[in-house]
Amino acid sequence: MNVSKWVRQVHRWLSIIFTLTVLANFAVLGLNESDRPMWVVYSPLIPLFLLLFSGLYMFALPYAIKWRSGQNFGAQG
């Protein structure tokens, strides 16, 4: 499996983990307790930052491929 496919698969799994942590966060906030565990509140941040890096990689990948092949970005037609 090449790097691009691996990053896409990791990005998909990170999105599932992020969604579950956000749902857990809302469930804990819905309990209306005054002493909420801070690890639950901040738990979505770890997958969110990892999603940021993998998403930026996937966003920049087509531009990097064009740059390596020597195509001009500003050329029309």
Distance bins in CASP14 RR format, pairs under 12 A and 6 or more apart:
PFRMAT RR
TARGET T0000
AUTHOR 0000-0000-0000
RMODE 2
METHOD distances of the structure
MODEL  1
1 7 0 0 0 0 0 1 0 0 0 0 0
1 8 0 0 0 0 1 0 0 0 0 0 0
1 9 1 0 0 1 0 0 0 0 0 0 0
1 10 0 0 0 0 0 1 0 0 0 0 0
2 8 0 0 0 0 0 1 0 0 0 0 0
2 9 0 0 0 0 0 1 0 0 0 0 0
2 61 0 0 0 0 0 1 0 0 0 0 0
3 9 0 0 0 0 0 1 0 0 0 0 0
3 10 0 0 0 0 0 1 0 0 0 0 0
3 54 0 0 0 0 0 1 0 0 0 0 0
3 57 0 0 0 0 1 0 0 0 0 0 0
3 58 0 0 0 0 0 1 0 0 0 0 0
3 61 0 0 0 0 1 0 0 0 0 0 0
3 64 0 0 0 0 0 1 0 0 0 0 0
4 10 0 0 0 0 0 1 0 0 0 0 0
4 11 0 0 0 0 0 1 0 0 0 0 0
4 54 0 0 0 0 0 1 0 0 0 0 0
4 55 0 0 0 0 0 1 0 0 0 0 0
4 57 0 0 0 0 1 0 0 0 0 0 0
4 58 1 0 0 1 0 0 0 0 0 0 0
4 60 0 0 0 0 0 1 0 0 0 0 0
4 61 1 0 0 1 0 0 0 0 0 0 0
4 62 0 0 0 0 0 1 0 0 0 0 0
4 64 0 0 0 0 0 1 0 0 0 0 0
4 65 0 0 0 0 1 0 0 0 0 0 0
5 11 0 0 0 0 0 1 0 0 0 0 0
5 12 0 0 0 0 0 1 0 0 0 0 0
5 58 0 0 0 0 0 1 0 0 0 0 0
5 61 0 0 0 0 0 1 0 0 0 0 0
6 12 0 0 0 0 0 1 0 0 0 0 0
6 13 0 0 0 0 0 1 0 0 0 0 0
6 54 0 0 0 0 1 0 0 0 0 0 0
6 57 0 0 0 0 0 1 0 0 0 0 0
6 58 0 0 0 0 0 1 0 0 0 0 0
7 13 0 0 0 0 0 1 0 0 0 0 0
7 14 0 0 0 0 0 1 0 0 0 0 0
7 50 0 0 0 0 0 1 0 0 0 0 0
7 51 0 0 0 0 0 1 0 0 0 0 0
7 53 0 0 0 0 1 0 0 0 0 0 0
7 54 1 0 1 0 0 0 0 0 0 0 0
7 55 0 0 0 0 1 0 0 0 0 0 0
7 56 0 0 0 0 0 1 0 0 0 0 0
7 57 1 0 1 0 0 0 0 0 0 0 0
7 58 1 0 0 1 0 0 0 0 0 0 0
7 59 0 0 0 0 0 1 0 0 0 0 0
7 60 0 0 0 0 0 1 0 0 0 0 0
7 61 0 0 0 0 1 0 0 0 0 0 0
8 14 0 0 0 0 0 1 0 0 0 0 0
8 15 0 0 0 0 0 1 0 0 0 0 0
8 54 0 0 0 0 1 0 0 0 0 0 0
8 55 0 0 0 0 1 0 0 0 0 0 0
8 57 0 0 0 0 1 0 0 0 0 0 0
8 58 1 0 0 1 0 0 0 0 0 0 0
8 61 0 0 0 0 1 0 0 0 0 0 0
9 15 0 0 0 0 0 1 0 0 0 0 0
9 16 0 0 0 0 0 1 0 0 0 0 0
9 54 0 0 0 0 1 0 0 0 0 0 0
9 58 0 0 0 0 0 1 0 0 0 0 0
10 16 0 0 0 0 0 1 0 0 0 0 0
10 17 0 0 0 0 0 1 0 0 0 0 0
10 47 0 0 0 0 0 1 0 0 0 0 0
10 50 1 0 0 1 0 0 0 0 0 0 0
10 51 0 0 0 0 1 0 0 0 0 0 0
10 53 0 0 0 0 1 0 0 0 0 0 0
10 54 1 0 1 0 0 0 0 0 0 0 0
10 55 0 0 0 0 0 1 0 0 0 0 0
10 57 0 0 0 0 1 0 0 0 0 0 0
10 58 0 0 0 0 0 1 0 0 0 0 0
11 17 0 0 0 0 0 1 0 0 0 0 0
11 18 0 0 0 0 0 1 0 0 0 0 0
11 47 0 0 0 0 0 1 0 0 0 0 0
11 50 0 0 0 0 1 0 0 0 0 0 0
11 51 1 0 0 1 0 0 0 0 0 0 0
11 52 0 0 0 0 0 1 0 0 0 0 0
11 53 0 0 0 0 1 0 0 0 0 0 0
11 54 1 0 1 0 0 0 0 0 0 0 0
11 55 1 0 0 1 0 0 0 0 0 0 0
11 56 0 0 0 0 0 1 0 0 0 0 0
11 57 0 0 0 0 1 0 0 0 0 0 0
11 58 1 0 0 1 0 0 0 0 0 0 0
11 59 0 0 0 0 0 1 0 0 0 0 0
11 61 0 0 0 0 0 1 0 0 0 0 0
12 18 0 0 0 0 0 1 0 0 0 0 0
12 19 0 0 0 0 0 1 0 0 0 0 0
12 47 0 0 0 0 0 1 0 0 0 0 0
12 51 0 0 0 0 0 1 0 0 0 0 0
12 54 0 0 0 0 1 0 0 0 0 0 0
12 55 0 0 0 0 0 1 0 0 0 0 0
12 58 0 0 0 0 0 1 0 0 0 0 0
13 19 0 0 0 0 0 1 0 0 0 0 0
13 20 0 0 0 0 0 1 0 0 0 0 0
13 47 0 0 0 0 1 0 0 0 0 0 0
13 50 0 0 0 0 1 0 0 0 0 0 0
13 51 0 0 0 0 0 1 0 0 0 0 0
13 54 0 0 0 0 1 0 0 0 0 0 0
14 20 0 0 0 0 0 1 0 0 0 0 0
14 21 0 0 0 0 0 1 0 0 0 0 0
14 44 0 0 0 0 0 1 0 0 0 0 0
14 46 0 0 0 0 1 0 0 0 0 0 0
14 47 1 0 1 0 0 0 0 0 0 0 0
14 48 0 0 0 0 1 0 0 0 0 0 0
14 49 0 0 0 0 1 0 0 0 0 0 0
14 50 1 0 1 0 0 0 0 0 0 0 0
14 51 1 0 1 0 0 0 0 0 0 0 0
14 52 0 0 0 0 1 0 0 0 0 0 0
14 53 0 0 0 0 1 0 0 0 0 0 0
14 54 1 0 0 1 0 0 0 0 0 0 0
14 55 0 0 0 0 1 0 0 0 0 0 0
14 58 0 0 0 0 0 1 0 0 0 0 0
15 21 0 0 0 0 0 1 0 0 0 0 0
15 22 0 0 0 0 0 1 0 0 0 0 0
15 44 0 0 0 0 0 1 0 0 0 0 0
15 47 1 0 0 1 0 0 0 0 0 0 0
15 48 0 0 0 0 1 0 0 0 0 0 0
15 50 0 0 0 0 1 0 0 0 0 0 0
15 51 1 0 0 1 0 0 0 0 0 0 0
15 52 0 0 0 0 0 1 0 0 0 0 0
15 54 0 0 0 0 1 0 0 0 0 0 0
15 55 0 0 0 0 0 1 0 0 0 0 0
16 22 0 0 0 0 0 1 0 0 0 0 0
16 23 0 0 0 0 0 1 0 0 0 0 0
16 47 0 0 0 0 1 0 0 0 0 0 0
16 51 0 0 0 0 0 1 0 0 0 0 0
17 23 0 0 0 0 0 1 0 0 0 0 0
17 24 0 0 0 0 0 1 0 0 0 0 0
17 43 0 0 0 0 1 0 0 0 0 0 0
17 44 0 0 0 0 1 0 0 0 0 0 0
17 45 0 0 0 0 0 1 0 0 0 0 0
17 46 0 0 0 0 1 0 0 0 0 0 0
17 47 1 0 1 0 0 0 0 0 0 0 0
17 48 0 0 0 0 1 0 0 0 0 0 0
17 50 0 0 0 0 1 0 0 0 0 0 0
17 51 0 0 0 0 1 0 0 0 0 0 0
18 24 0 0 0 0 0 1 0 0 0 0 0
18 25 0 0 0 0 0 1 0 0 0 0 0
18 43 0 0 0 0 1 0 0 0 0 0 0
18 44 1 0 1 0 0 0 0 0 0 0 0
18 45 0 0 0 0 1 0 0 0 0 0 0
18 46 0 0 0 0 1 0 0 0 0 0 0
18 47 1 0 1 0 0 0 0 0 0 0 0
18 48 1 0 1 0 0 0 0 0 0 0 0
18 49 0 0 0 0 1 0 0 0 0 0 0
18 50 0 0 0 0 1 0 0 0 0 0 0
18 51 1 0 0 1 0 0 0 0 0 0 0
18 52 0 0 0 0 0 1 0 0 0 0 0
18 54 0 0 0 0 0 1 0 0 0 0 0
19 25 0 0 0 0 0 1 0 0 0 0 0
19 26 0 0 0 0 0 1 0 0 0 0 0
19 43 0 0 0 0 0 1 0 0 0 0 0
19 44 0 0 0 0 1 0 0 0 0 0 0
19 47 0 0 0 0 1 0 0 0 0 0 0
19 48 0 0 0 0 0 1 0 0 0 0 0
19 51 0 0 0 0 0 1 0 0 0 0 0
20 26 0 0 0 0 0 1 0 0 0 0 0
20 27 0 0 0 0 0 1 0 0 0 0 0
20 40 0 0 0 0 0 1 0 0 0 0 0
20 43 0 0 0 0 1 0 0 0 0 0 0
20 44 0 0 0 0 1 0 0 0 0 0 0
20 47 0 0 0 0 1 0 0 0 0 0 0
21 27 0 0 0 0 0 1 0 0 0 0 0
21 28 0 0 0 0 0 1 0 0 0 0 0
21 39 0 0 0 0 0 1 0 0 0 0 0
21 40 0 0 0 0 1 0 0 0 0 0 0
21 41 0 0 0 0 0 1 0 0 0 0 0
21 42 0 0 0 0 1 0 0 0 0 0 0
21 43 1 0 1 0 0 0 0 0 0 0 0
21 44 1 0 1 0 0 0 0 0 0 0 0
21 45 0 0 0 0 1 0 0 0 0 0 0
21 46 0 0 0 0 1 0 0 0 0 0 0
21 47 1 0 0 1 0 0 0 0 0 0 0
21 48 0 0 0 0 1 0 0 0 0 0 0
21 50 0 0 0 0 0 1 0 0 0 0 0
21 51 0 0 0 0 0 1 0 0 0 0 0
22 28 0 0 0 0 0 1 0 0 0 0 0
22 29 0 0 0 0 0 1 0 0 0 0 0
22 40 0 0 0 0 0 1 0 0 0 0 0
22 41 0 0 0 0 0 1 0 0 0 0 0
22 42 0 0 0 0 0 1 0 0 0 0 0
22 43 0 0 0 0 1 0 0 0 0 0 0
22 44 1 0 1 0 0 0 0 0 0 0 0
22 45 0 0 0 0 0 1 0 0 0 0 0
22 47 0 0 0 0 1 0 0 0 0 0 0
22 48 0 0 0 0 1 0 0 0 0 0 0
22 51 0 0 0 0 0 1 0 0 0 0 0
23 29 0 0 0 0 0 1 0 0 0 0 0
23 30 0 0 0 0 0 1 0 0 0 0 0
23 40 0 0 0 0 0 1 0 0 0 0 0
23 43 0 0 0 0 0 1 0 0 0 0 0
23 44 0 0 0 0 1 0 0 0 0 0 0
24 30 0 0 0 0 0 1 0 0 0 0 0
24 31 0 0 0 0 0 1 0 0 0 0 0
24 36 0 0 0 0 0 1 0 0 0 0 0
24 37 0 0 0 0 0 1 0 0 0 0 0
24 39 0 0 0 0 0 1 0 0 0 0 0
24 40 1 0 0 1 0 0 0 0 0 0 0
24 41 0 0 0 0 1 0 0 0 0 0 0
24 42 0 0 0 0 0 1 0 0 0 0 0
24 43 1 0 0 1 0 0 0 0 0 0 0
24 44 0 0 0 0 1 0 0 0 0 0 0
24 47 0 0 0 0 0 1 0 0 0 0 0
25 31 0 0 0 0 0 1 0 0 0 0 0
25 36 0 0 0 0 1 0 0 0 0 0 0
25 37 0 0 0 0 0 1 0 0 0 0 0
25 38 0 0 0 0 0 1 0 0 0 0 0
25 39 0 0 0 0 0 1 0 0 0 0 0
25 40 1 0 1 0 0 0 0 0 0 0 0
25 41 1 0 0 1 0 0 0 0 0 0 0
25 42 0 0 0 0 1 0 0 0 0 0 0
25 43 1 0 0 1 0 0 0 0 0 0 0
25 44 1 0 0 1 0 0 0 0 0 0 0
25 45 0 0 0 0 0 1 0 0 0 0 0
25 47 0 0 0 0 0 1 0 0 0 0 0
25 48 0 0 0 0 0 1 0 0 0 0 0
26 32 0 0 0 0 0 1 0 0 0 0 0
26 36 0 0 0 0 0 1 0 0 0 0 0
26 40 0 0 0 0 0 1 0 0 0 0 0
26 41 0 0 0 0 0 1 0 0 0 0 0
26 43 0 0 0 0 0 1 0 0 0 0 0
26 44 0 0 0 0 0 1 0 0 0 0 0
27 33 0 0 0 0 0 1 0 0 0 0 0
27 36 0 0 0 0 0 1 0 0 0 0 0
27 37 0 0 0 0 0 1 0 0 0 0 0
27 40 0 0 0 0 1 0 0 0 0 0 0
27 41 0 0 0 0 0 1 0 0 0 0 0
27 43 0 0 0 0 0 1 0 0 0 0 0
28 34 0 0 0 0 0 1 0 0 0 0 0
28 35 0 0 0 0 0 1 0 0 0 0 0
28 36 1 0 1 0 0 0 0 0 0 0 0
28 37 1 0 0 1 0 0 0 0 0 0 0
28 38 0 0 0 0 0 1 0 0 0 0 0
28 39 0 0 0 0 0 1 0 0 0 0 0
28 40 1 0 1 0 0 0 0 0 0 0 0
28 41 1 0 0 1 0 0 0 0 0 0 0
28 42 0 0 0 0 0 1 0 0 0 0 0
28 43 0 0 0 0 1 0 0 0 0 0 0
28 44 0 0 0 0 0 1 0 0 0 0 0
29 36 1 0 0 1 0 0 0 0 0 0 0
29 37 0 0 0 0 0 1 0 0 0 0 0
29 40 0 0 0 0 1 0 0 0 0 0 0
29 41 0 0 0 0 1 0 0 0 0 0 0
29 44 0 0 0 0 0 1 0 0 0 0 0
30 36 0 0 0 0 1 0 0 0 0 0 0
30 40 0 0 0 0 0 1 0 0 0 0 0
31 37 0 0 0 0 0 1 0 0 0 0 0
31 40 0 0 0 0 0 1 0 0 0 0 0
33 40 0 0 0 0 0 1 0 0 0 0 0
33 41 0 0 0 0 0 1 0 0 0 0 0
35 41 0 0 0 0 0 1 0 0 0 0 0
36 42 0 0 0 0 0 1 0 0 0 0 0
36 43 0 0 0 0 0 1 0 0 0 0 0
37 43 0 0 0 0 1 0 0 0 0 0 0
38 45 0 0 0 0 0 1 0 0 0 0 0
39 45 0 0 0 0 0 1 0 0 0 0 0
39 46 0 0 0 0 0 1 0 0 0 0 0
42 48 0 0 0 0 0 1 0 0 0 0 0
42 49 0 0 0 0 0 1 0 0 0 0 0
43 49 0 0 0 0 0 1 0 0 0 0 0
44 50 0 0 0 0 0 1 0 0 0 0 0
44 51 0 0 0 0 1 0 0 0 0 0 0
45 51 0 0 0 0 0 1 0 0 0 0 0
45 52 0 0 0 0 0 1 0 0 0 0 0
46 52 0 0 0 0 0 1 0 0 0 0 0
46 53 0 0 0 0 0 1 0 0 0 0 0
47 53 0 0 0 0 0 1 0 0 0 0 0
47 54 0 0 0 0 0 1 0 0 0 0 0
48 54 0 0 0 0 0 1 0 0 0 0 0
48 55 0 0 0 0 0 1 0 0 0 0 0
49 55 0 0 0 0 0 1 0 0 0 0 0
49 56 0 0 0 0 0 1 0 0 0 0 0
50 56 0 0 0 0 0 1 0 0 0 0 0
50 57 0 0 0 0 0 1 0 0 0 0 0
51 57 0 0 0 0 0 1 0 0 0 0 0
51 58 0 0 0 0 0 1 0 0 0 0 0
51 59 0 0 0 0 0 1 0 0 0 0 0
52 58 0 0 0 0 0 1 0 0 0 0 0
52 59 0 0 0 0 0 1 0 0 0 0 0
53 59 0 0 0 0 0 1 0 0 0 0 0
53 60 0 0 0 0 0 1 0 0 0 0 0
54 60 0 0 0 0 0 1 0 0 0 0 0
54 61 0 0 0 0 0 1 0 0 0 0 0
55 61 0 0 0 0 1 0 0 0 0 0 0
56 63 0 0 0 0 0 1 0 0 0 0 0
56 64 0 0 0 0 0 1 0 0 0 0 0
57 63 0 0 0 0 0 1 0 0 0 0 0
57 64 0 0 0 0 1 0 0 0 0 0 0
58 64 0 0 0 0 0 1 0 0 0 0 0
58 65 0 0 0 0 0 1 0 0 0 0 0
60 66 0 0 0 0 0 1 0 0 0 0 0
60 67 0 0 0 0 1 0 0 0 0 0 0
60 68 0 0 0 0 0 1 0 0 0 0 0
61 67 0 0 0 0 0 1 0 0 0 0 0
61 68 0 0 0 0 0 1 0 0 0 0 0
62 68 0 0 0 0 0 1 0 0 0 0 0
62 69 0 0 0 0 0 1 0 0 0 0 0
62 71 0 0 0 0 0 1 0 0 0 0 0
62 73 0 0 0 0 0 1 0 0 0 0 0
63 69 0 0 0 0 0 1 0 0 0 0 0
63 70 0 0 0 0 0 1 0 0 0 0 0
63 71 0 0 0 0 1 0 0 0 0 0 0
63 73 1 0 0 1 0 0 0 0 0 0 0
63 74 0 0 0 0 0 1 0 0 0 0 0
64 70 0 0 0 0 0 1 0 0 0 0 0
64 71 0 0 0 0 0 1 0 0 0 0 0
64 73 0 0 0 0 0 1 0 0 0 0 0
65 71 0 0 0 0 1 0 0 0 0 0 0
65 73 0 0 0 0 0 1 0 0 0 0 0
66 72 0 0 0 0 1 0 0 0 0 0 0
66 73 1 0 0 1 0 0 0 0 0 0 0
66 74 0 0 0 0 0 1 0 0 0 0 0
66 75 0 0 0 0 0 1 0 0 0 0 0
67 73 1 0 0 1 0 0 0 0 0 0 0
71 77 0 0 0 0 0 1 0 0 0 0 0
END
